[in-house]
Amino acid sequence: MTESVIDIVSWMCLVAGGLFGIVGGIGVLRLPDFFTRLHGAGLTDTLCAALILLGLMLQAGLTLTTVKLILILVFLFFTSPTATHALAKAALHGKLKPVLAAKESKRSNI
Amino acid sequence: MFVAAGLTILVTMALALIRALLGPTVYDRILAVNMFGTKTVLLIAVFGFLTGRPDFLDIALAYTLINFIAIIAVLKFFEYGDLSRAGRSRAKRVRR
């Protein structure tokens, strides 16, 4: 009974993680400028990775495999926001301007 | 079910690859390559479970760190045009 419940929960985690990954991928492909694309990539780096690794953890149970999965999750949670921050900083330093709405750009011109 | 998770990860990797090939600026390409690397880690983990040999997780763990270091190094190269130069704040101090 409990095994089947854990199985169902882990499958839901895996499928939800995959869906978030595809949504983030479509966002990276379709959003209009670099700083909005960062948002799509951040979605796949955090939610997709966390949900898929959580689903794998539930499948593995209390073993050494789970410890390794937790280590991967911890490293991803520290490194991917750092990489996103460094990307945004490098893009701003490289004179890349975000695309603003018409009203916003008028306001900034005044 | 692992097959479904692996397939969605592969679709995401394909989308990231299209952005890396299209990307108008170099930062778009770096962003797409970073995302591709993260998805590679997930794909290695899922593939290990798919084949019933979770030993691949060690490779995934190493790949996480290598991917991060590579992205930071490439970003530093494109920001300063040189890998051996110090950061901005330190350069100012030297100039004074």
N, CA and C atoms of all chains as a GROMACS GRO file, in nm:
protein
  618
    1MET      N    1   0.083  -0.121   0.000
    1MET     CA    2   0.000   0.000   0.000
    1MET      C    3   0.086   0.126   0.000
    2THR      N    4   0.175   0.135   0.103
    2THR     CA    5   0.259   0.255   0.108
    2THR      C    6   0.353   0.262  -0.011
    3GLU      N    7   0.398   0.143  -0.059
    3GLU     CA    8   0.489   0.145  -0.173
    3GLU      C    9   0.423   0.203  -0.296
    4SER      N   10   0.294   0.164  -0.319
    4SER     CA   11   0.227   0.216  -0.437
    4SER      C   12   0.202   0.366  -0.423
    5VAL      N   13   0.174   0.414  -0.300
    5VAL     CA   14   0.155   0.558  -0.279
    5VAL      C   15   0.284   0.632  -0.311
    6ILE      N   16   0.398   0.579  -0.262
    6ILE     CA   17   0.528   0.644  -0.289
    6ILE      C   18   0.556   0.643  -0.439
    7ASP      N   19   0.521   0.530  -0.506
    7ASP     CA   20   0.540   0.522  -0.650
    7ASP      C   21   0.462   0.631  -0.722
    8ILE      N   22   0.333   0.645  -0.684
    8ILE     CA   23   0.248   0.745  -0.751
    8ILE      C   24   0.303   0.885  -0.729
    9VAL      N   25   0.345   0.915  -0.603
    9VAL     CA   26   0.397   1.049  -0.574
    9VAL      C   27   0.524   1.075  -0.655
   10SER      N   28   0.611   0.973  -0.665
   10SER     CA   29   0.736   0.996  -0.737
   10SER      C   30   0.709   1.012  -0.887
   11TRP      N   31   0.609   0.939  -0.942
   11TRP     CA   32   0.576   0.958  -1.083
   11TRP      C   33   0.521   1.096  -1.108
   12MET      N   34   0.436   1.144  -1.014
   12MET     CA   35   0.384   1.279  -1.030
   12MET      C   36   0.496   1.381  -1.029
   13CYS      N   37   0.595   1.361  -0.940
   13CYS     CA   38   0.709   1.453  -0.935
   13CYS      C   39   0.785   1.450  -1.066
   14LEU      N   40   0.810   1.329  -1.121
   14LEU     CA   41   0.886   1.318  -1.245
   14LEU      C   42   0.813   1.387  -1.360
   15VAL      N   43   0.679   1.361  -1.371
   15VAL     CA   44   0.603   1.420  -1.482
   15VAL      C   45   0.596   1.572  -1.468
   16ALA      N   46   0.572   1.621  -1.342
   16ALA     CA   47   0.564   1.765  -1.323
   16ALA      C   48   0.699   1.830  -1.354
   17GLY      N   49   0.809   1.765  -1.314
   17GLY     CA   50   0.941   1.818  -1.345
   17GLY      C   51   0.964   1.826  -1.494
   18GLY      N   52   0.925   1.720  -1.566
   18GLY     CA   53   0.940   1.722  -1.711
   18GLY      C   54   0.857   1.832  -1.776
   19LEU      N   55   0.733   1.852  -1.727
   19LEU     CA   56   0.648   1.958  -1.783
   19LEU      C   57   0.710   2.096  -1.759
   20PHE      N   58   0.762   2.119  -1.636
   20PHE     CA   59   0.827   2.248  -1.608
   20PHE      C   60   0.948   2.267  -1.698
   21GLY      N   61   1.020   2.156  -1.725
   21GLY     CA   62   1.135   2.166  -1.815
   21GLY      C   63   1.094   2.210  -1.953
   22ILE      N   64   0.986   2.150  -2.007
   22ILE     CA   65   0.943   2.187  -2.142
   22ILE      C   66   0.894   2.331  -2.144
   23VAL      N   67   0.818   2.372  -2.038
   23VAL     CA   68   0.770   2.511  -2.032
   23VAL      C   69   0.889   2.608  -2.032
   24GLY      N   70   0.991   2.577  -1.951
   24GLY     CA   71   1.109   2.663  -1.947
   24GLY      C   72   1.182   2.665  -2.080
   25GLY      N   73   1.188   2.549  -2.147
   25GLY     CA   74   1.254   2.544  -2.278
   25GLY      C   75   1.181   2.628  -2.381
   26ILE      N   76   1.045   2.620  -2.381
   26ILE     CA   77   0.968   2.704  -2.472
   26ILE      C   78   0.990   2.851  -2.440
   27GLY      N   79   0.998   2.883  -2.307
   27GLY     CA   80   1.025   3.021  -2.267
   27GLY      C   81   1.159   3.069  -2.319
   28VAL      N   82   1.263   2.985  -2.306
   28VAL     CA   83   1.396   3.025  -2.355
   28VAL      C   84   1.392   3.047  -2.505
   29LEU      N   85   1.310   2.968  -2.575
   29LEU     CA   86   1.306   2.981  -2.721
   29LEU      C   87   1.223   3.100  -2.765
   30ARG      N   88   1.112   3.131  -2.694
   30ARG     CA   89   1.014   3.225  -2.748
   30ARG      C   90   1.018   3.364  -2.688
   31LEU      N   91   1.073   3.382  -2.566
   31LEU     CA   92   1.066   3.514  -2.502
   31LEU      C   93   1.151   3.615  -2.579
   32PRO      N   94   1.112   3.744  -2.570
   32PRO     CA   95   1.165   3.840  -2.667
   32PRO      C   96   1.309   3.886  -2.645
   33ASP      N   97   1.359   3.895  -2.521
   33ASP     CA   98   1.496   3.945  -2.510
   33ASP      C   99   1.573   3.868  -2.404
   34PHE      N  100   1.701   3.897  -2.392
   34PHE     CA  101   1.790   3.812  -2.312
   34PHE      C  102   1.748   3.803  -2.166
   35PHE      N  103   1.707   3.918  -2.107
   35PHE     CA  104   1.679   3.917  -1.963
   35PHE      C  105   1.552   3.841  -1.931
   36THR      N  106   1.456   3.837  -2.026
   36THR     CA  107   1.339   3.754  -2.003
   36THR      C  108   1.371   3.607  -2.023
   37ARG      N  109   1.466   3.579  -2.114
   37ARG     CA  110   1.505   3.438  -2.134
   37ARG      C  111   1.574   3.382  -2.012
   38LEU      N  112   1.645   3.471  -1.936
   38LEU     CA  113   1.706   3.427  -1.810
   38LEU      C  114   1.600   3.370  -1.717
   39HIS      N  115   1.480   3.432  -1.719
   39HIS     CA  116   1.371   3.386  -1.633
   39HIS      C  117   1.330   3.242  -1.670
   40GLY      N  118   1.318   3.214  -1.799
   40GLY     CA  119   1.281   3.079  -1.842
   40GLY      C  120   1.387   2.977  -1.804
   41ALA      N  121   1.514   3.014  -1.820
   41ALA     CA  122   1.621   2.921  -1.784
   41ALA      C  123   1.624   2.897  -1.634
   42GLY      N  124   1.596   3.003  -1.555
   42GLY     CA  125   1.592   2.985  -1.410
   42GLY      C  126   1.483   2.889  -1.368
   43LEU      N  127   1.370   2.893  -1.438
   43LEU     CA  128   1.259   2.800  -1.407
   43LEU      C  129   1.304   2.656  -1.426
   44THR      N  130   1.370   2.626  -1.539
   44THR     CA  131   1.412   2.488  -1.561
   44THR      C  132   1.523   2.448  -1.464
   45ASP      N  133   1.610   2.545  -1.427
   45ASP     CA  134   1.722   2.508  -1.340
   45ASP      C  135   1.676   2.475  -1.199
   46THR      N  136   1.570   2.540  -1.150
   46THR     CA  137   1.530   2.515  -1.012
   46THR      C  138   1.416   2.413  -1.003
   47LEU      N  139   1.299   2.446  -1.058
   47LEU     CA  140   1.182   2.360  -1.037
   47LEU      C  141   1.196   2.226  -1.107
   48CYS      N  142   1.238   2.227  -1.234
   48CYS     CA  143   1.250   2.102  -1.310
   48CYS      C  144   1.351   2.010  -1.244
   49ALA      N  145   1.471   2.064  -1.212
   49ALA     CA  146   1.576   1.980  -1.153
   49ALA      C  147   1.532   1.927  -1.017
   50ALA      N  148   1.472   2.017  -0.934
   50ALA     CA  149   1.434   1.975  -0.799
   50ALA      C  150   1.327   1.867  -0.803
   51LEU      N  151   1.225   1.883  -0.890
   51LEU     CA  152   1.116   1.785  -0.893
   51LEU      C  153   1.163   1.651  -0.946
   52ILE      N  154   1.247   1.652  -1.052
   52ILE     CA  155   1.294   1.525  -1.108
   52ILE      C  156   1.383   1.453  -1.008
   53LEU      N  157   1.474   1.528  -0.942
   53LEU     CA  158   1.561   1.463  -0.844
   53LEU      C  159   1.481   1.412  -0.725
   54LEU      N  160   1.375   1.486  -0.686
   54LEU     CA  161   1.289   1.440  -0.576
   54LEU      C  162   1.219   1.310  -0.614
   55GLY      N  163   1.169   1.304  -0.740
   55GLY     CA  164   1.106   1.181  -0.784
   55GLY      C  165   1.202   1.063  -0.783
   56LEU      N  166   1.327   1.087  -0.826
   56LEU     CA  167   1.427   0.979  -0.824
   56LEU      C  168   1.459   0.937  -0.681
   57MET      N  169   1.466   1.037  -0.589
   57MET     CA  170   1.492   1.006  -0.448
   57MET      C  171   1.384   0.914  -0.391
   58LEU      N  172   1.256   0.945  -0.423
   58LEU     CA  173   1.147   0.862  -0.372
   58LEU      C  174   1.157   0.721  -0.428
   59GLN      N  175   1.205   0.707  -0.552
   59GLN     CA  176   1.222   0.573  -0.609
   59GLN      C  177   1.336   0.498  -0.542
   60ALA      N  178   1.444   0.570  -0.503
   60ALA     CA  179   1.563   0.503  -0.451
   60ALA      C  180   1.545   0.459  -0.306
   61GLY      N  181   1.465   0.532  -0.229
   61GLY     CA  182   1.451   0.497  -0.088
   61GLY      C  183   1.571   0.543  -0.007
   62LEU      N  184   1.588   0.488   0.114
   62LEU     CA  185   1.698   0.533   0.201
   62LEU      C  186   1.825   0.455   0.170
   63THR      N  187   1.896   0.496   0.065
   63THR     CA  188   2.022   0.430   0.029
   63THR      C  189   2.129   0.536   0.001
   64LEU      N  190   2.246   0.489  -0.038
   64LEU     CA  191   2.355   0.581  -0.074
   64LEU      C  192   2.317   0.663  -0.197
   65THR      N  193   2.235   0.604  -0.285
   65THR     CA  194   2.189   0.675  -0.406
   65THR      C  195   2.118   0.804  -0.368
   66THR      N  196   2.034   0.799  -0.264
   66THR     CA  197   1.961   0.919  -0.221
   66THR      C  198   2.057   1.026  -0.173
   67VAL      N  199   2.164   0.984  -0.102
   67VAL     CA  200   2.262   1.081  -0.054
   67VAL      C  201   2.327   1.152  -0.172
   68LYS      N  202   2.361   1.073  -0.277
   68LYS     CA  203   2.423   1.135  -0.395
   68LYS      C  204   2.326   1.230  -0.463
   69LEU      N  205   2.197   1.190  -0.472
   69LEU     CA  206   2.096   1.276  -0.534
   69LEU      C  207   2.082   1.406  -0.455
   70ILE      N  208   2.084   1.396  -0.320
   70ILE     CA  209   2.074   1.517  -0.239
   70ILE      C  210   2.195   1.607  -0.263
   71LEU      N  211   2.314   1.545  -0.277
   71LEU     CA  212   2.435   1.625  -0.305
   71LEU      C  213   2.421   1.699  -0.438
   72ILE      N  214   2.372   1.627  -0.542
   72ILE     CA  215   2.352   1.692  -0.673
   72ILE      C  216   2.255   1.809  -0.659
   73LEU      N  217   2.145   1.786  -0.583
   73LEU     CA  218   2.044   1.890  -0.564
   73LEU      C  219   2.103   2.012  -0.495
   74VAL      N  220   2.184   1.988  -0.389
   74VAL     CA  221   2.244   2.099  -0.314
   74VAL      C  222   2.338   2.178  -0.405
   75PHE      N  223   2.422   2.106  -0.482
   75PHE     CA  224   2.514   2.176  -0.571
   75PHE      C  225   2.438   2.257  -0.675
   76LEU      N  226   2.331   2.198  -0.733
   76LEU     CA  227   2.253   2.272  -0.834
   76LEU      C  228   2.190   2.395  -0.773
   77PHE      N  229   2.140   2.382  -0.647
   77PHE     CA  230   2.073   2.496  -0.585
   77PHE      C  231   2.171   2.608  -0.556
   78PHE      N  232   2.300   2.576  -0.534
   78PHE     CA  233   2.395   2.684  -0.511
   78PHE      C  234   2.451   2.738  -0.642
   79THR      N  235   2.477   2.649  -0.739
   79THR     CA  236   2.550   2.695  -0.858
   79THR      C  237   2.460   2.761  -0.962
   80SER      N  238   2.335   2.715  -0.980
   80SER     CA  239   2.259   2.771  -1.092
   80SER      C  240   2.215   2.916  -1.068
   81PRO      N  241   2.174   2.958  -0.945
   81PRO     CA  242   2.149   3.101  -0.927
   81PRO      C  243   2.276   3.184  -0.942
   82THR      N  244   2.391   3.128  -0.898
   82THR     CA  245   2.517   3.202  -0.914
   82THR      C  246   2.548   3.222  -1.061
   83ALA      N  247   2.529   3.117  -1.142
   83ALA     CA  248   2.556   3.129  -1.285
   83ALA      C  249   2.460   3.229  -1.350
   84THR      N  250   2.331   3.227  -1.309
   84THR     CA  251   2.235   3.321  -1.365
   84THR      C  252   2.272   3.464  -1.330
   85HIS      N  253   2.311   3.486  -1.204
   85HIS     CA  254   2.352   3.620  -1.160
   85HIS      C  255   2.475   3.667  -1.238
   86ALA      N  256   2.573   3.578  -1.256
   86ALA     CA  257   2.694   3.615  -1.329
   86ALA      C  258   2.660   3.648  -1.474
   87LEU      N  259   2.565   3.572  -1.533
   87LEU     CA  260   2.524   3.599  -1.671
   87LEU      C  261   2.461   3.737  -1.683
   88ALA      N  262   2.367   3.770  -1.590
   88ALA     CA  263   2.300   3.900  -1.596
   88ALA      C  264   2.401   4.012  -1.578
   89LYS      N  265   2.495   3.993  -1.484
   89LYS     CA  266   2.596   4.097  -1.459
   89LYS      C  267   2.686   4.115  -1.580
   90ALA      N  268   2.727   4.002  -1.640
   90ALA     CA  269   2.814   4.012  -1.759
   90ALA      C  270   2.741   4.079  -1.874
   91ALA      N  271   2.610   4.049  -1.890
   91ALA     CA  272   2.534   4.109  -2.000
   91ALA      C  273   2.518   4.259  -1.978
   92LEU      N  274   2.491   4.301  -1.852
   92LEU     CA  275   2.480   4.445  -1.824
   92LEU      C  276   2.614   4.514  -1.845
   93HIS      N  277   2.721   4.448  -1.801
   93HIS     CA  278   2.856   4.505  -1.817
   93HIS      C  279   2.893   4.513  -1.964
   94GLY      N  280   2.839   4.421  -2.044
   94GLY     CA  281   2.866   4.422  -2.188
   94GLY      C  282   2.770   4.510  -2.265
   95LYS      N  283   2.705   4.606  -2.197
   95LYS     CA  284   2.620   4.709  -2.261
   95LYS      C  285   2.499   4.649  -2.332
   96LEU      N  286   2.440   4.544  -2.274
   96LEU     CA  287   2.317   4.488  -2.331
   96LEU      C  288   2.200   4.548  -2.254
   97LYS      N  289   2.109   4.619  -2.327
   97LYS     CA  290   1.996   4.686  -2.261
   97LYS      C  291   1.872   4.598  -2.266
   98PRO      N  292   1.797   4.590  -2.152
   98PRO     CA  293   1.671   4.517  -2.158
   98PRO      C  294   1.569   4.588  -2.245
   99VAL      N  295   1.482   4.511  -2.315
   99VAL     CA  296   1.375   4.570  -2.395
   99VAL      C  297   1.261   4.607  -2.302
  100LEU      N  298   1.220   4.736  -2.302
  100LEU     CA  299   1.114   4.781  -2.213
  100LEU      C  300   0.988   4.808  -2.293
  101ALA      N  301   0.871   4.816  -2.220
  101ALA     CA  302   0.747   4.853  -2.286
  101ALA      C  303   0.754   4.999  -2.330
  102ALA      N  304   0.660   5.040  -2.420
  102ALA     CA  305   0.665   5.175  -2.478
  102ALA      C  306   0.656   5.281  -2.369
  103LYS      N  307   0.561   5.263  -2.273
  103LYS     CA  308   0.544   5.362  -2.166
  103LYS      C  309   0.671   5.374  -2.083
  104GLU      N  310   0.728   5.257  -2.046
  104GLU     CA  311   0.845   5.256  -1.960
  104GLU      C  312   0.961   5.330  -2.025
  105SER      N  313   0.981   5.307  -2.155
  105SER     CA  314   1.096   5.370  -2.219
  105SER      C  315   1.076   5.520  -2.228
  106LYS      N  316   0.947   5.567  -2.249
  106LYS     CA  317   0.922   5.711  -2.249
  106LYS      C  318   0.956   5.771  -2.114
  107ARG      N  319   0.912   5.702  -2.006
  107ARG     CA  320   0.938   5.751  -1.872
  107ARG      C  321   1.088   5.761  -1.847
  108SER      N  322   1.163   5.660  -1.891
  108SER     CA  323   1.306   5.664  -1.864
  108SER      C  324   1.374   5.771  -1.948
  109ASN      N  325   1.315   5.806  -2.066
  109ASN     CA  326   1.374   5.914  -2.147
  109ASN      C  327   1.356   6.049  -2.078
  110ILE      N  328   1.236   6.069  -2.013
  110ILE     CA  329   1.212   6.195  -1.944
  110ILE      C  330   1.308   6.205  -1.826
  111MET      N  331   0.794   0.506  -1.686
  111MET     CA  332   0.784   0.645  -1.638
  111MET      C  333   0.918   0.718  -1.647
  112PHE      N  334   1.027   0.643  -1.621
  112PHE     CA  335   1.160   0.704  -1.641
  112PHE      C  336   1.180   0.742  -1.786
  113VAL      N  337   1.121   0.659  -1.878
  113VAL     CA  338   1.134   0.690  -2.021
  113VAL      C  339   1.068   0.824  -2.050
  114ALA      N  340   0.947   0.848  -1.991
  114ALA     CA  341   0.877   0.974  -2.014
  114ALA      C  342   0.960   1.092  -1.962
  115ALA      N  343   1.016   1.077  -1.840
  115ALA     CA  344   1.097   1.186  -1.784
  115ALA      C  345   1.219   1.212  -1.873
  116GLY      N  346   1.284   1.102  -1.920
  116GLY     CA  347   1.400   1.120  -2.007
  116GLY      C  348   1.363   1.188  -2.137
  117LEU      N  349   1.245   1.153  -2.194
  117LEU     CA  350   1.204   1.214  -2.320
  117LEU      C  351   1.176   1.364  -2.302
  118THR      N  352   1.108   1.402  -2.191
  118THR     CA  353   1.083   1.545  -2.170
  118THR      C  354   1.215   1.621  -2.153
  119ILE      N  355   1.312   1.558  -2.083
  119ILE     CA  356   1.442   1.625  -2.068
  119ILE      C  357   1.508   1.641  -2.204
  120LEU      N  358   1.495   1.538  -2.291
  120LEU     CA  359   1.555   1.548  -2.424
  120LEU      C  360   1.490   1.659  -2.506
  121VAL      N  361   1.355   1.673  -2.494
  121VAL     CA  362   1.287   1.781  -2.566
  121VAL      C  363   1.338   1.917  -2.519
  122THR      N  364   1.352   1.932  -2.384
  122THR     CA  365   1.404   2.058  -2.330
  122THR      C  366   1.545   2.086  -2.381
  123MET      N  367   1.628   1.980  -2.388
  123MET     CA  368   1.764   1.998  -2.438
  123MET      C  369   1.762   2.043  -2.583
  124ALA      N  370   1.668   1.986  -2.663
  124ALA     CA  371   1.660   2.026  -2.804
  124ALA      C  372   1.621   2.173  -2.816
  125LEU      N  373   1.523   2.218  -2.731
  125LEU     CA  374   1.482   2.358  -2.735
  125LEU      C  375   1.600   2.449  -2.699
  126ALA      N  376   1.676   2.410  -2.594
  126ALA     CA  377   1.792   2.491  -2.554
  126ALA      C  378   1.895   2.496  -2.665
  127LEU      N  379   1.910   2.382  -2.737
  127LEU     CA  380   2.009   2.377  -2.844
  127LEU      C  381   1.969   2.470  -2.959
  128ILE      N  382   1.835   2.474  -2.989
  128ILE     CA  383   1.789   2.566  -3.095
  128ILE      C  384   1.820   2.710  -3.056
  129ARG      N  385   1.798   2.744  -2.926
  129ARG     CA  386   1.828   2.881  -2.883
  129ARG      C  387   1.978   2.907  -2.891
  130ALA      N  388   2.060   2.806  -2.859
  130ALA     CA  389   2.205   2.825  -2.866
  130ALA      C  390   2.249   2.850  -3.010
  131LEU      N  391   2.180   2.785  -3.107
  131LEU     CA  392   2.218   2.806  -3.246
  131LEU      C  393   2.164   2.938  -3.299
  132LEU      N  394   2.042   2.979  -3.254
  132LEU     CA  395   1.980   3.101  -3.305
  132LEU      C  396   2.039   3.226  -3.241
  133GLY      N  397   2.066   3.214  -3.107
  133GLY     CA  398   2.092   3.326  -3.018
  133GLY      C  399   2.156   3.448  -3.079
  134PRO      N  400   2.090   3.565  -3.073
  134PRO     CA  401   2.149   3.683  -3.136
  134PRO      C  402   2.276   3.730  -3.066
  135THR      N  403   2.280   3.725  -2.934
  135THR     CA  404   2.402   3.769  -2.864
  135THR      C  405   2.475   3.648  -2.807
  136VAL      N  406   2.599   3.672  -2.765
  136VAL     CA  407   2.679   3.562  -2.710
  136VAL      C  408   2.622   3.517  -2.575
  137TYR      N  409   2.555   3.611  -2.502
  137TYR     CA  410   2.502   3.576  -2.370
  137TYR      C  411   2.386   3.478  -2.384
  138ASP      N  412   2.305   3.492  -2.491
  138ASP     CA  413   2.198   3.395  -2.516
  138ASP      C  414   2.256   3.256  -2.535
  139ARG      N  415   2.367   3.248  -2.608
  139ARG     CA  416   2.429   3.118  -2.632
  139ARG      C  417   2.482   3.058  -2.503
  140ILE      N  418   2.546   3.143  -2.418
  140ILE     CA  419   2.600   3.091  -2.291
  140ILE      C  420   2.485   3.043  -2.203
  141LEU      N  421   2.375   3.121  -2.200
  141LEU     CA  422   2.257   3.081  -2.121
  141LEU      C  423   2.204   2.946  -2.166
  142ALA      N  424   2.193   2.927  -2.298
  142ALA     CA  425   2.140   2.801  -2.350
  142ALA      C  426   2.235   2.685  -2.319
  143VAL      N  427   2.366   2.710  -2.327
  143VAL     CA  428   2.463   2.603  -2.299
  143VAL      C  429   2.460   2.566  -2.151
  144ASN      N  430   2.442   2.667  -2.064
  144ASN     CA  431   2.429   2.640  -1.920
  144ASN      C  432   2.307   2.551  -1.892
  145MET      N  433   2.194   2.587  -1.956
  145MET     CA  434   2.073   2.508  -1.938
  145MET      C  435   2.092   2.367  -1.992
  146PHE      N  436   2.160   2.355  -2.106
  146PHE     CA  437   2.187   2.225  -2.166
  146PHE      C  438   2.269   2.139  -2.069
  147GLY      N  439   2.368   2.201  -2.002
  147GLY     CA  440   2.450   2.126  -1.908
  147GLY      C  441   2.372   2.076  -1.789
  148THR      N  442   2.284   2.164  -1.735
  148THR     CA  443   2.201   2.121  -1.621
  148THR      C  444   2.111   2.005  -1.660
  149LYS      N  445   2.054   2.014  -1.782
  149LYS     CA  446   1.966   1.906  -1.827
  149LYS      C  447   2.045   1.778  -1.852
  150THR      N  448   2.173   1.792  -1.892
  150THR     CA  449   2.256   1.672  -1.909
  150THR      C  450   2.274   1.599  -1.777
  151VAL      N  451   2.295   1.675  -1.668
  151VAL     CA  452   2.307   1.614  -1.536
  151VAL      C  453   2.182   1.534  -1.503
  152LEU      N  454   2.064   1.597  -1.527
  152LEU     CA  455   1.939   1.528  -1.496
  152LEU      C  456   1.923   1.404  -1.584
  153LEU      N  457   1.962   1.417  -1.712
  153LEU     CA  458   1.947   1.304  -1.804
  153LEU      C  459   2.035   1.187  -1.760
  154ILE      N  460   2.159   1.217  -1.715
  154ILE     CA  461   2.248   1.109  -1.668
  154ILE      C  462   2.185   1.039  -1.548
  155ALA      N  463   2.127   1.120  -1.454
  155ALA     CA  464   2.066   1.060  -1.335
  155ALA      C  465   1.948   0.971  -1.373
  156VAL      N  466   1.860   1.023  -1.462
  156VAL     CA  467   1.742   0.945  -1.501
  156VAL      C  468   1.784   0.820  -1.578
  157PHE      N  469   1.886   0.833  -1.663
  157PHE     CA  470   1.932   0.719  -1.742
  157PHE      C  471   1.989   0.609  -1.653
  158GLY      N  472   2.058   0.651  -1.544
  158GLY     CA  473   2.107   0.552  -1.449
  158GLY      C  474   1.994   0.471  -1.388
  159PHE      N  475   1.884   0.540  -1.351
  159PHE     CA  476   1.770   0.467  -1.296
  159PHE      C  477   1.702   0.382  -1.402
  160LEU      N  478   1.702   0.431  -1.528
  160LEU     CA  479   1.634   0.360  -1.637
  160LEU      C  480   1.700   0.225  -1.663
  161THR      N  481   1.836   0.222  -1.656
  161THR     CA  482   1.906   0.098  -1.682
  161THR      C  483   1.927   0.015  -1.555
  162GLY      N  484   1.877   0.066  -1.439
  162GLY     CA  485   1.892  -0.009  -1.316
  162GLY      C  486   2.031  -0.005  -1.257
  163ARG      N  487   2.114   0.088  -1.305
  163ARG     CA  488   2.249   0.103  -1.248
  163ARG      C  489   2.270   0.247  -1.204
  164PRO      N  490   2.235   0.283  -1.080
  164PRO     CA  491   2.248   0.422  -1.037
  164PRO      C  492   2.392   0.466  -1.012
  165ASP      N  493   2.491   0.389  -1.058
  165ASP     CA  494   2.631   0.429  -1.039
  165ASP      C  495   2.666   0.552  -1.120
  166PHE      N  496   2.584   0.581  -1.223
  166PHE     CA  497   2.610   0.698  -1.307
  166PHE      C  498   2.599   0.829  -1.230
  167LEU      N  499   2.542   0.824  -1.108
  167LEU     CA  500   2.520   0.947  -1.032
  167LEU      C  501   2.651   1.016  -0.998
  168ASP      N  502   2.760   0.938  -0.981
  168ASP     CA  503   2.891   1.001  -0.955
  168ASP      C  504   2.931   1.090  -1.071
  169ILE      N  505   2.908   1.039  -1.194
  169ILE     CA  506   2.941   1.119  -1.312
  169ILE      C  507   2.855   1.245  -1.315
  170ALA      N  508   2.726   1.231  -1.280
  170ALA     CA  509   2.637   1.347  -1.280
  170ALA      C  510   2.686   1.450  -1.180
  171LEU      N  511   2.730   1.403  -1.062
  171LEU     CA  512   2.781   1.493  -0.958
  171LEU      C  513   2.902   1.571  -1.007
  172ALA      N  514   2.996   1.499  -1.072
  172ALA     CA  515   3.115   1.567  -1.124
  172ALA      C  516   3.076   1.665  -1.235
  173TYR      N  517   2.977   1.625  -1.318
  173TYR     CA  518   2.938   1.709  -1.431
  173TYR      C  519   2.875   1.840  -1.383
  174THR      N  520   2.801   1.837  -1.269
  174THR     CA  521   2.744   1.960  -1.214
  174THR      C  522   2.853   2.062  -1.188
  175LEU      N  523   2.960   2.018  -1.120
  175LEU     CA  524   3.067   2.111  -1.082
  175LEU      C  525   3.144   2.159  -1.204
  176ILE      N  526   3.173   2.065  -1.298
  176ILE     CA  527   3.249   2.104  -1.418
  176ILE      C  528   3.171   2.207  -1.499
  177ASN      N  529   3.037   2.184  -1.510
  177ASN     CA  530   2.952   2.275  -1.586
  177ASN      C  531   2.957   2.415  -1.527
  178PHE      N  532   2.946   2.424  -1.393
  178PHE     CA  533   2.947   2.554  -1.327
  178PHE      C  534   3.079   2.627  -1.350
  179ILE      N  535   3.191   2.555  -1.329
  179ILE     CA  536   3.322   2.618  -1.347
  179ILE      C  537   3.339   2.665  -1.491
  180ALA      N  538   3.294   2.582  -1.587
  180ALA     CA  539   3.310   2.617  -1.728
  180ALA      C  540   3.231   2.744  -1.761
  181ILE      N  541   3.105   2.753  -1.710
  181ILE     CA  542   3.023   2.870  -1.740
  181ILE      C  543   3.087   2.996  -1.683
  182ILE      N  544   3.135   2.988  -1.557
  182ILE     CA  545   3.197   3.105  -1.495
  182ILE      C  546   3.322   3.146  -1.572
  183ALA      N  547   3.403   3.048  -1.616
  183ALA     CA  548   3.525   3.080  -1.690
  183ALA      C  549   3.492   3.146  -1.822
  184VAL      N  550   3.393   3.091  -1.897
  184VAL     CA  551   3.357   3.150  -2.026
  184VAL      C  552   3.302   3.290  -2.007
  185LEU      N  553   3.220   3.309  -1.902
  185LEU     CA  554   3.164   3.442  -1.876
  185LEU      C  555   3.274   3.542  -1.845
  186LYS      N  556   3.372   3.501  -1.764
  186LYS     CA  557   3.481   3.592  -1.730
  186LYS      C  558   3.560   3.628  -1.856
  187PHE      N  559   3.577   3.528  -1.944
  187PHE     CA  560   3.651   3.555  -2.067
  187PHE      C  561   3.578   3.660  -2.151
  188PHE      N  562   3.443   3.647  -2.161
  188PHE     CA  563   3.371   3.741  -2.247
  188PHE      C  564   3.350   3.876  -2.180
  189GLU      N  565   3.356   3.880  -2.045
  189GLU     CA  566   3.336   4.008  -1.977
  189GLU      C  567   3.463   4.092  -1.981
  190TYR      N  568   3.579   4.028  -1.957
  190TYR     CA  569   3.703   4.104  -1.949
  190TYR      C  570   3.794   4.083  -2.070
  191GLY      N  571   3.761   3.985  -2.156
  191GLY     CA  572   3.844   3.960  -2.273
  191GLY      C  573   3.974   3.891  -2.240
  192ASP      N  574   3.988   3.846  -2.115
  192ASP     CA  575   4.115   3.788  -2.073
  192ASP      C  576   4.087   3.706  -1.948
  193LEU      N  577   4.151   3.588  -1.937
  193LEU     CA  578   4.125   3.506  -1.819
  193LEU      C  579   4.221   3.537  -1.706
  194SER      N  580   4.336   3.601  -1.737
  194SER     CA  581   4.438   3.619  -1.634
  194SER      C  582   4.422   3.751  -1.560
  195ARG      N  583   4.327   3.838  -1.607
  195ARG     CA  584   4.314   3.968  -1.543
  195ARG      C  585   4.233   3.956  -1.414
  196ALA      N  586   4.260   4.045  -1.316
  196ALA     CA  587   4.183   4.044  -1.192
  196ALA      C  588   4.048   4.111  -1.214
  197GLY      N  589   3.959   4.101  -1.115
  197GLY     CA  590   3.826   4.160  -1.125
  197GLY      C  591   3.831   4.311  -1.126
  198ARG      N  592   3.710   4.374  -1.137
  198ARG     CA  593   3.703   4.519  -1.152
  198ARG      C  594   3.751   4.594  -1.028
  199SER      N  595   3.702   4.552  -0.908
  199SER     CA  596   3.730   4.629  -0.787
  199SER      C  597   3.880   4.628  -0.757
  200ARG      N  598   3.943   4.514  -0.783
  200ARG     CA  599   4.085   4.505  -0.754
  200ARG      C  600   4.166   4.589  -0.853
  201ALA      N  601   4.122   4.591  -0.979
  201ALA     CA  602   4.193   4.669  -1.080
  201ALA      C  603   4.191   4.816  -1.044
  202LYS      N  604   4.076   4.865  -0.992
  202LYS     CA  605   4.067   5.005  -0.951
  202LYS      C  606   4.170   5.036  -0.843
  203ARG      N  607   4.178   4.944  -0.745
  203ARG     CA  608   4.269   4.965  -0.633
  203ARG      C  609   4.413   4.976  -0.683
  204VAL      N  610   4.447   4.893  -0.781
  204VAL     CA  611   4.584   4.895  -0.833
  204VAL      C  612   4.611   5.027  -0.903
  205ARG      N  613   4.511   5.077  -0.977
  205ARG     CA  614   4.529   5.203  -1.050
  205ARG      C  615   4.556   5.320  -0.955
  206ARG      N  616   4.482   5.320  -0.842
  206ARG     CA  617   4.504   5.429  -0.747
  206ARG      C  618   4.645   5.423  -0.688
   0.00000   0.00000   0.00000
